[in-house]
Structure formats: structure tokens, C-alpha cells
Amino acid sequence: MKKKLIVVIALILVLMTGCTKTMVGEDKKRIENTTTGQALTSNIICRPETESLYNQYLANEKYMEIKLEDLPKCSEMKIYEGKSYNGLWVAIFVRPLAWAIIRIGQLVGNYGISVMIMGLIIRLILLPFTIKTSKQQEAMKELQPAMQKIENKYAGRTDQESMMQKSQETMALYQKYKINPLSSCLITFIQMPLFFAFLEAINRVPAIFENDLWIFQLGTTPLYGIKNGNYWYIVLIVLILLFTFLTFKNSMSSMSGNSEQQKQTKYMMMFMVVFIGIASIQLPSAIAFYWIVTNAFSVVQTFIMKKKAGK
């Protein structure tokens, strides 16, 4: 198992190349979009299509990693580009996701709505895994008394033979209830690269962060929006906090363990909610829409599953 984990970590490190790079001028200060306040990305993967942003990039082209004329228009970007200055991370995750967002955005007429649709599509694709994980969490609750018996049986015994027997009995219990201890990590393992790919796509595809949704500019952070008098961005922060809290609360309610473990989990949950709330202030609004929609889907999904289970 350890060898497999090392291989997975190594693969992630190989893939995580070509991340967003902020454009910095000769004065060592970041160059910002004069409309949205967003720092310009030096390694964009397609050409801006609005005249104002195109001119900003053209004026600062010497700070870019590639010339504008060598980039395709965002609306004409292909899902795969044989000749690219980006790494595997962009080729496998960011570009296909960006391409899908752009194509859906062209169909619905707005990239903000497209981001939310893509978030829902991903959630639907992951639905079988989330259902399986939820069932395993319920099974973990059922076997908790048996697990406690094993803990009591080997309490205070630290010799190698006892530890091996304890491990064997625990694994036998997992097999009896058809539980895979690593399955609970699967959803997180899948979702995290997708979340960062969303962030990369929004930062590196100008067509997305040039767009608006209702009164929100997709490339603008809530902090910048509030500073400039648009207090509606506070609504995004509140919704992020609300659905993040509900998602973590649902996860905690399905966890097994003693009161001390649950207490620690509760503190960790509150810390994560606050941390995500603070982080959301400085992330593009497009990411806020993605986060709100996907977590709202998770909350509704959990409610339906519990209702079906008669809880």
C-alpha cells in the first residue's frame, strides 16, 4: 500500500506543472486588470477577445511567456494542442476543462452559467462514488461496537504479535461489512485536482474571467468588488460559508467515533469553514459560483439519501 501511495504522490508531482503565474513588471509589482483588479496571468493559454484586455496584454507582452500571436482565440481553442508551452497538468486537466466551459458557455451565452453547469456535471459523474462512500460510512457506524470490542481486547498490548492479530481482526471486520478504508478518501482525491483545474482555467483563460454573471464580474474577487462599492459580493461569501458549513455538518453527522473524536472533528470543521470563507474573499467570483453550486448539490443529495433511508 505504501508503494502505491508513493507512486500516486509522484504522479501528482509530475502532473502539477504549468501552474498560474502572475505577470510582474520591472518594478516587481504585479500588473492588474484595470477593470477587474485581477492580477494578469503571464501564461494564459488563449488570446483575450475584448479589446481593452487584449490591449493590456499587448502593452505588457514582454512579461508574458508566449507571444499573443502564437495563442489561439479563446473561442477557437481546441481541446488538445500538440504544440504547447504548458505541462501535463494543463494538457490533462486544465485545457479540456477550459474547452468544455467555453463550449457550454457559447451554447448558453454565459461563462458563469457554464462554470456552474460543469460543476453539476462533475457532481453527477461522481454520484455513484459519493453514494458508495455514504453507504460505507453508514456501515462504519454499524460495526463501531465490534470495533470497540477489538480495541478493548488489545488495550495495553503493544507487542508485535498482538498488533498483528488486532490488524487481522480489524481487516476481517472490514471484509465482513464490505468496507474499503480508503474509499472515503476517493472523492476528495478526485475533487481536489478538479477544483484546482477550475481555478487554473479561470485564471488562464481570459474569455472566462472577462465575462459577467448578473451583477458579478467573473474575474473579480469579492474583496475587490466590495472595495469598489458593489456590496452584493457579500452575498457570495455568505452563500459559500452557508453551504460549506452544511456540507461539513452532513459529513460529520455520518462519521463514527467516540465523543472526543467527534469534538475534535467539530473544531476542525469550524476551522475549515472559517478558512474557506477567508480564502473565498480573494478568489475569482467564478470559483465562488462553482463552489456554491457543487456544495448545494451535495447538501440536497445528502438530504434525499437520508430521507430514502428513513432518517
LINZIKA-V874643 format. One record per residue. N is the residue number from 1. PHI is phi in whole degrees, -180 to 180 (999 if undefined). PSI is psi in whole degrees, 0 to 359 (none if undefined). Layout:
n=N phi=PHI psi=PSI
n=N phi=PHI psi=PSI
This chain:
n=1 phi=999 psi=320
n=2 phi=-64 psi=321
n=3 phi=-63 psi=319
n=4 phi=-63 psi=319
n=5 phi=-63 psi=319
n=6 phi=-63 psi=320
n=7 phi=-64 psi=317
n=8 phi=-63 psi=315
n=9 phi=-63 psi=318
n=10 phi=-63 psi=320
n=11 phi=-64 psi=319
n=12 phi=-63 psi=317
n=13 phi=-64 psi=326
n=14 phi=-69 psi=318
n=15 phi=-72 psi=328
n=16 phi=-78 psi=66
n=17 phi=-125 psi=154
n=18 phi=79 psi=36
n=19 phi=-74 psi=167
n=20 phi=-57 psi=133
n=21 phi=-123 psi=127
n=22 phi=-78 psi=140
n=23 phi=-78 psi=124
n=24 phi=-120 psi=132
n=25 phi=-83 psi=185
n=26 phi=-66 psi=337
n=27 phi=-84 psi=8
n=28 phi=69 psi=13
n=29 phi=-102 psi=146
n=30 phi=-71 psi=146
n=31 phi=-94 psi=124
n=32 phi=-107 psi=152
n=33 phi=-67 psi=122
n=34 phi=-68 psi=344
n=35 phi=-94 psi=316
n=36 phi=-105 psi=344
n=37 phi=80 psi=358
n=38 phi=-76 psi=137
n=39 phi=-64 psi=132
n=40 phi=-68 psi=140
n=41 phi=-92 psi=129
n=42 phi=-81 psi=340
n=43 phi=-118 psi=51
n=44 phi=-62 psi=156
n=45 phi=-109 psi=2
n=46 phi=-154 psi=167
n=47 phi=-87 psi=136
n=48 phi=-59 psi=148
n=49 phi=-113 psi=343
n=50 phi=-83 psi=143
n=51 phi=-62 psi=319
n=52 phi=-64 psi=314
n=53 phi=-72 psi=322
n=54 phi=-59 psi=317
n=55 phi=-66 psi=325
n=56 phi=-64 psi=317
n=57 phi=-68 psi=321
n=58 phi=-63 psi=321
n=59 phi=-68 psi=336
n=60 phi=-117 psi=25
n=61 phi=-60 psi=332
n=62 phi=-67 psi=343
n=63 phi=-94 psi=0
n=64 phi=-89 psi=161
n=65 phi=-88 psi=351
n=66 phi=-152 psi=149
n=67 phi=-73 psi=147
n=68 phi=-59 psi=321
n=69 phi=-67 psi=343
n=70 phi=-88 psi=357
n=71 phi=-103 psi=145
n=72 phi=-78 psi=159
n=73 phi=-63 psi=148
n=74 phi=-59 psi=321
n=75 phi=-69 psi=343
n=76 phi=-111 psi=8
n=77 phi=-66 psi=140
n=78 phi=-96 psi=158
n=79 phi=-66 psi=334
n=80 phi=-138 psi=137
n=81 phi=-126 psi=116
n=82 phi=-60 psi=319
n=83 phi=-102 psi=107
n=84 phi=-142 psi=149
n=85 phi=-95 psi=9
n=86 phi=-102 psi=166
n=87 phi=-91 psi=190
n=88 phi=-63 psi=325
n=89 phi=-55 psi=314
n=90 phi=-71 psi=316
n=91 phi=-64 psi=322
n=92 phi=-90 psi=322
n=93 phi=-108 psi=301
n=94 phi=-68 psi=307
n=95 phi=-62 psi=312
n=96 phi=-60 psi=321
n=97 phi=-67 psi=316
n=98 phi=-62 psi=317
n=99 phi=-60 psi=316
n=100 phi=-65 psi=318
n=101 phi=-62 psi=317
n=102 phi=-66 psi=316
n=103 phi=-65 psi=315
n=104 phi=-66 psi=322
n=105 phi=-62 psi=324
n=106 phi=-67 psi=327
n=107 phi=-74 psi=316
n=108 phi=-93 psi=348
n=109 phi=86 psi=10
n=110 phi=-159 psi=131
n=111 phi=-77 psi=335
n=112 phi=-66 psi=315
n=113 phi=-64 psi=323
n=114 phi=-62 psi=318
n=115 phi=-60 psi=317
n=116 phi=-68 psi=320
n=117 phi=-62 psi=317
n=118 phi=-63 psi=322
n=119 phi=-61 psi=317
n=120 phi=-67 psi=321
n=121 phi=-61 psi=316
n=122 phi=-64 psi=318
n=123 phi=-62 psi=321
n=124 phi=-67 psi=322
n=125 phi=-64 psi=323
n=126 phi=-84 psi=356
n=127 phi=-54 psi=314
n=128 phi=-58 psi=323
n=129 phi=-70 psi=319
n=130 phi=-67 psi=323
n=131 phi=-64 psi=316
n=132 phi=-63 psi=319
n=133 phi=-63 psi=319
n=134 phi=-63 psi=319
n=135 phi=-65 psi=322
n=136 phi=-68 psi=326
n=137 phi=-65 psi=322
n=138 phi=-67 psi=321
n=139 phi=-65 psi=324
n=140 phi=-62 psi=324
n=141 phi=-65 psi=319
n=142 phi=-66 psi=322
n=143 phi=-88 psi=1
n=144 phi=-57 psi=317
n=145 phi=-60 psi=319
n=146 phi=-66 psi=322
n=147 phi=-63 psi=321
n=148 phi=-66 psi=324
n=149 phi=-63 psi=319
n=150 phi=-65 psi=318
n=151 phi=-61 psi=315
n=152 phi=-66 psi=323
n=153 phi=-62 psi=321
n=154 phi=-106 psi=16
n=155 phi=-61 psi=129
n=156 phi=81 psi=358
n=157 phi=-102 psi=114
n=158 phi=-117 psi=4
n=159 phi=-70 psi=158
n=160 phi=-61 psi=320
n=161 phi=-64 psi=317
n=162 phi=-65 psi=319
n=163 phi=-64 psi=321
n=164 phi=-66 psi=318
n=165 phi=-65 psi=319
n=166 phi=-62 psi=317
n=167 phi=-64 psi=318
n=168 phi=-64 psi=317
n=169 phi=-67 psi=323
n=170 phi=-66 psi=314
n=171 phi=-65 psi=324
n=172 phi=-64 psi=323
n=173 phi=-67 psi=319
n=174 phi=-62 psi=318
n=175 phi=-65 psi=321
n=176 phi=-61 psi=318
n=177 phi=-93 psi=5
n=178 phi=56 psi=53
n=179 phi=-113 psi=132
n=180 phi=-105 psi=112
n=181 phi=-58 psi=335
n=182 phi=-90 psi=351
n=183 phi=-65 psi=331
n=184 phi=-66 psi=338
n=185 phi=-87 psi=348
n=186 phi=-62 psi=312
n=187 phi=-61 psi=315
n=188 phi=-62 psi=318
n=189 phi=-61 psi=324
n=190 phi=-79 psi=319
n=191 phi=-72 psi=324
n=192 phi=-61 psi=312
n=193 phi=-60 psi=323
n=194 phi=-66 psi=321
n=195 phi=-63 psi=313
n=196 phi=-68 psi=329
n=197 phi=-67 psi=322
n=198 phi=-60 psi=313
n=199 phi=-62 psi=317
n=200 phi=-63 psi=315
n=201 phi=-61 psi=318
n=202 phi=-69 psi=323
n=203 phi=-79 psi=334
n=204 phi=-110 psi=359
n=205 phi=-119 psi=97
n=206 phi=-54 psi=326
n=207 phi=-58 psi=329
n=208 phi=-76 psi=309
n=209 phi=-81 psi=359
n=210 phi=-82 psi=341
n=211 phi=-84 psi=160
n=212 phi=-116 psi=156
n=213 phi=-136 psi=114
n=214 phi=58 psi=241
n=215 phi=-104 psi=14
n=216 phi=-110 psi=136
n=217 phi=-94 psi=125
n=218 phi=-63 psi=331
n=219 phi=-89 psi=350
n=220 phi=-84 psi=138
n=221 phi=-83 psi=151
n=222 phi=-54 psi=323
n=223 phi=-62 psi=315
n=224 phi=-67 psi=320
n=225 phi=-63 psi=316
n=226 phi=-66 psi=318
n=227 phi=-59 psi=329
n=228 phi=-97 psi=17
n=229 phi=91 psi=2
n=230 phi=-95 psi=91
n=231 phi=-78 psi=357
n=232 phi=-66 psi=340
n=233 phi=-65 psi=339
n=234 phi=-63 psi=327
n=235 phi=-60 psi=319
n=236 phi=-61 psi=316
n=237 phi=-64 psi=317
n=238 phi=-62 psi=316
n=239 phi=-66 psi=322
n=240 phi=-61 psi=313
n=241 phi=-61 psi=316
n=242 phi=-62 psi=306
n=243 phi=-73 psi=332
n=244 phi=-66 psi=316
n=245 phi=-61 psi=314
n=246 phi=-65 psi=321
n=247 phi=-64 psi=312
n=248 phi=-66 psi=324
n=249 phi=-64 psi=317
n=250 phi=-63 psi=320
n=251 phi=-65 psi=319
n=252 phi=-69 psi=324
n=253 phi=-67 psi=337
n=254 phi=-95 psi=0
n=255 phi=-86 psi=149
n=256 phi=-101 psi=169
n=257 phi=135 psi=169
n=258 phi=-79 psi=176
n=259 phi=-63 psi=325
n=260 phi=-66 psi=318
n=261 phi=-65 psi=319
n=262 phi=-66 psi=325
n=263 phi=-65 psi=316
n=264 phi=-64 psi=320
n=265 phi=-63 psi=321
n=266 phi=-64 psi=315
n=267 phi=-63 psi=319
n=268 phi=-64 psi=320
n=269 phi=-62 psi=313
n=270 phi=-64 psi=322
n=271 phi=-62 psi=316
n=272 phi=-66 psi=321
n=273 phi=-61 psi=313
n=274 phi=-65 psi=317
n=275 phi=-61 psi=313
n=276 phi=-65 psi=322
n=277 phi=-61 psi=317
n=278 phi=-68 psi=317
n=279 phi=-63 psi=324
n=280 phi=-65 psi=337
n=281 phi=-63 psi=331
n=282 phi=-113 psi=17
n=283 phi=-105 psi=150
n=284 phi=-56 psi=148
n=285 phi=-61 psi=331
n=286 phi=-59 psi=322
n=287 phi=-67 psi=325
n=288 phi=-61 psi=316
n=289 phi=-63 psi=318
n=290 phi=-60 psi=313
n=291 phi=-64 psi=315
n=292 phi=-64 psi=312
n=293 phi=-66 psi=315
n=294 phi=-68 psi=322
n=295 phi=-74 psi=326
n=296 phi=-63 psi=320
n=297 phi=-60 psi=317
n=298 phi=-63 psi=319
n=299 phi=-64 psi=314
n=300 phi=-64 psi=318
n=301 phi=-60 psi=314
n=302 phi=-63 psi=319
n=303 phi=-61 psi=315
n=304 phi=-65 psi=316
n=305 phi=-63 psi=318
n=306 phi=-68 psi=324
n=307 phi=-67 psi=319
n=308 phi=-66 psi=327
n=309 phi=-79 psi=357
n=310 phi=78 psi=29
n=311 phi=-103 psi=none
